[in-house]
Amino acid sequence: MELRGQLDLDRLQAVERKKIEGDLRTMEQEQALQEKLAEARREEVEREQTKHDVEEAMYYKGLLDANQAKKQNATAGPGVVCNRCGAESPAGSRFCKTCGERIV
């Protein structure tokens, strides 16, 4: 009778061990899923930030291009020649665009 009780106890412990192991596997799977979700969220944030950065750069590039066009139109006409290097800079320039020498 005592042996039968020990066998029942061993079986019960084995069942409990399997249940605990199953619970641990489930917890590990849940943790892995949470990590994957967190990584997906980080990637989404990075994509949105990159998209924002590109849009912002395009916006400022457009402003820069428009500003450069205004300057070119305002200074259109004969250029000035640098006394130092001989390069031609747009009319109205204060400094040589090639060497940086002050244009008088």
Secondary structure, DSSP 8 states (H G I E B T S, - for coil): -HHHHHHHHHHHHHHHHHHHHHHHHHHHHHHHHHHHHHHHHHHHHHHHHHHHHHHHHHHHHHHHHHHHHHHHHHT-S--EE-TTT--EE-TT-SB-TTT--B--
